[in-house]
């Protein structure tokens, strides 16, 4: 990475160069987080950090500014990694508590629930074949990345299909209750 371009932070190519230079660190943290979205979240955080660098760093002499900026970015990335890992731990703890609570509840279905299951099954059958597959794989516990690999589409496409299917089902069920 050339140092002069580093100081043109609002230049797209310079930002790309900086992101490329931090890609190994991003990959390392994403691997440690073991989260499908970690790499994208960290990359986005890096770009936002570059755009929001404090002015005092930019006004320093070129050599020290370069070292200070790299140090600042590395520390910021580490801090974000720690925040993401804490968030994931809290999420896992919450899911565990939620699962534990469910073990003690009465699992029998009420007549209203049976009707809503039938309605839900009917609405899912009206979705496109691709949307049905995404919903089925998600129900089976596959991640968006795994579903994408099975269907030959991107993780983002899986996310869009799942969200669109959920919106359609929600709208149809809400309309049928009114």
C-alpha positions as CSV (number, residue, x, y, z in Angstrom):
1,X,0.0,0.0,0.0
2,X,1.4,3.4,-0.9
3,X,1.4,5.9,1.9
4,X,0.2,8.9,-0.1
5,X,-3.0,7.2,-1.1
6,X,-3.6,6.3,2.5
7,X,-4.3,9.9,3.3
8,X,-7.1,10.2,0.7
9,X,-9.6,8.5,2.9
10,X,-12.6,9.4,0.9
11,X,-11.0,8.0,-2.3
12,X,-12.7,4.7,-3.0
13,X,-9.5,3.0,-4.4
14,X,-7.5,4.1,-1.3
15,X,-10.2,2.6,1.0
16,X,-10.1,-0.6,-1.0
17,X,-6.3,-0.8,-0.6
18,X,-6.7,-0.3,3.2
19,X,-9.4,-3.0,3.4
20,X,-7.2,-5.4,1.3
21,X,-4.3,-4.8,3.7
22,X,-6.5,-5.6,6.7
23,X,-8.2,-8.7,5.1
24,X,-6.0,-11.2,6.9
25,X,-6.9,-9.7,10.3
26,X,-10.6,-9.6,9.3
27,X,-10.4,-13.3,8.2
28,X,-8.7,-14.2,11.5
29,X,-11.3,-12.5,13.6
30,X,-14.2,-13.8,11.5
31,X,-12.9,-17.3,11.9
32,X,-12.6,-16.9,15.6
33,X,-16.2,-15.6,15.8
34,X,-17.5,-18.5,13.8
35,X,-20.4,-16.4,12.6
36,X,-21.6,-16.2,9.0
37,X,-21.9,-12.4,9.0
38,X,-18.7,-11.6,11.0
39,X,-16.5,-11.0,8.0
40,X,-19.0,-8.5,6.5
41,X,-19.6,-6.8,9.8
42,X,-15.9,-6.4,10.4
43,X,-15.3,-5.1,6.9
44,X,-18.1,-2.6,7.2
45,X,-16.7,-1.5,10.6
46,X,-13.2,-1.0,9.0
47,X,-14.7,1.2,6.3
48,X,-16.6,3.2,8.8
49,X,-13.5,3.6,10.9
50,X,-11.5,4.8,8.0
51,X,-14.1,7.4,7.1
52,X,-14.3,8.6,10.7
53,X,-10.6,8.9,11.5
54,X,-9.9,11.7,13.9
55,X,-8.5,14.9,12.3
56,X,-5.6,15.1,14.7
57,X,-4.2,11.9,13.2
58,X,-4.3,13.4,9.7
59,X,-2.6,16.6,10.7
60,X,0.5,14.8,12.1
61,X,3.7,14.5,10.0
62,X,3.4,11.9,7.2
63,X,5.6,9.2,8.8
64,X,4.1,9.3,12.3
65,X,0.6,9.8,10.9
66,X,0.9,6.6,8.9
67,X,2.0,4.6,11.9
68,X,-0.6,6.2,14.2
69,X,-3.4,5.5,11.7
70,X,-2.5,1.8,11.3
71,X,-2.2,1.4,15.1
72,X,-5.6,3.2,15.6
73,X,-7.3,1.0,13.0
74,X,-5.8,-2.3,14.5
75,X,-6.9,-1.3,18.0
76,X,-10.3,-0.4,16.7
77,X,-10.7,-3.7,14.9
78,X,-9.6,-5.6,18.0
79,X,-12.2,-3.7,20.0
80,X,-14.9,-4.4,17.5
81,X,-13.9,-8.1,17.5
82,X,-14.3,-8.2,21.3
83,X,-17.7,-6.5,21.2
84,X,-18.9,-8.9,18.5
85,X,-17.7,-11.9,20.6
86,X,-19.4,-10.6,23.7
87,X,-22.6,-10.1,21.7
88,X,-22.4,-13.7,20.4
89,X,-21.9,-15.0,23.9
90,X,-24.9,-13.1,25.2
91,X,-27.0,-14.4,22.4
92,X,-25.9,-18.0,23.0
93,X,-26.6,-17.5,26.8
94,X,-30.0,-16.1,26.0
95,X,-30.9,-18.9,23.6
96,X,-29.9,-21.5,26.2
97,X,-32.1,-19.8,28.9
98,X,-34.9,-19.7,26.4
99,X,-34.5,-23.4,25.6
100,X,-34.4,-24.3,29.2
101,X,-37.6,-22.5,29.9
102,X,-39.4,-24.3,27.1
103,X,-38.6,-27.7,28.6
104,X,-41.0,-27.1,31.5
105,X,-43.9,-25.7,29.6
106,X,-46.9,-27.7,28.5
107,X,-46.2,-28.6,24.9
108,X,-49.7,-29.7,23.9
109,X,-51.3,-27.7,21.1
110,X,-54.5,-25.8,21.6
111,X,-57.2,-26.0,18.9
112,X,-56.3,-22.4,17.8
113,X,-52.6,-23.4,17.3
114,X,-53.6,-26.5,15.2
115,X,-55.7,-24.2,13.0
116,X,-52.8,-21.7,12.7
117,X,-50.4,-24.6,11.8
118,X,-52.7,-25.7,9.0
119,X,-53.0,-22.1,7.8
120,X,-49.2,-21.7,7.9
121,X,-48.7,-25.0,6.0
122,X,-51.2,-23.9,3.4
123,X,-49.5,-20.5,3.0
124,X,-46.0,-22.0,2.7
125,X,-47.4,-24.3,-0.1
126,X,-48.3,-21.1,-2.0
127,X,-44.7,-19.8,-2.0
128,X,-42.3,-20.3,-5.0
129,X,-40.4,-23.5,-5.0
130,X,-37.2,-21.7,-4.2
131,X,-38.8,-19.9,-1.2
132,X,-40.1,-23.2,0.0
133,X,-36.7,-24.8,-0.2
134,X,-35.1,-22.0,1.7
135,X,-37.7,-22.2,4.5
136,X,-37.3,-26.0,4.7
137,X,-33.5,-25.9,4.9
138,X,-33.7,-23.1,7.5
139,X,-36.2,-25.1,9.5
140,X,-33.7,-28.0,9.4
141,X,-31.1,-25.8,11.0
142,X,-28.9,-24.9,8.0
143,X,-27.1,-21.6,7.9
144,X,-27.7,-19.1,5.0
145,X,-24.3,-20.0,3.6
146,X,-25.0,-23.7,3.7
147,X,-28.4,-23.2,2.1
148,X,-26.8,-21.0,-0.6
149,X,-24.3,-23.8,-1.4
150,X,-27.1,-26.4,-1.6
151,X,-29.2,-24.2,-4.0
152,X,-26.3,-22.7,-5.9
153,X,-27.1,-19.1,-4.8
154,X,-25.5,-16.5,-2.6
155,X,-26.1,-16.0,1.1
156,X,-27.6,-12.7,0.3
157,X,-30.1,-14.3,-2.1
158,X,-31.0,-16.8,0.6
159,X,-31.6,-14.0,3.0
160,X,-33.8,-12.1,0.5
161,X,-35.8,-15.2,-0.3
162,X,-36.4,-16.0,3.4
163,X,-37.4,-12.5,4.3
164,X,-39.7,-12.2,1.3
165,X,-41.3,-15.5,2.1
166,X,-41.8,-14.4,5.8
167,X,-43.3,-11.1,4.6
168,X,-45.7,-12.9,2.3
169,X,-46.8,-15.4,4.9
170,X,-47.3,-12.7,7.5
171,X,-49.4,-10.6,5.2
172,X,-51.6,-13.5,4.1
173,X,-52.2,-14.7,7.6
174,X,-52.9,-11.2,8.9
175,X,-55.4,-10.7,6.0
176,X,-57.1,-14.1,6.7
177,X,-57.7,-13.1,10.4
178,X,-59.4,-9.9,9.5
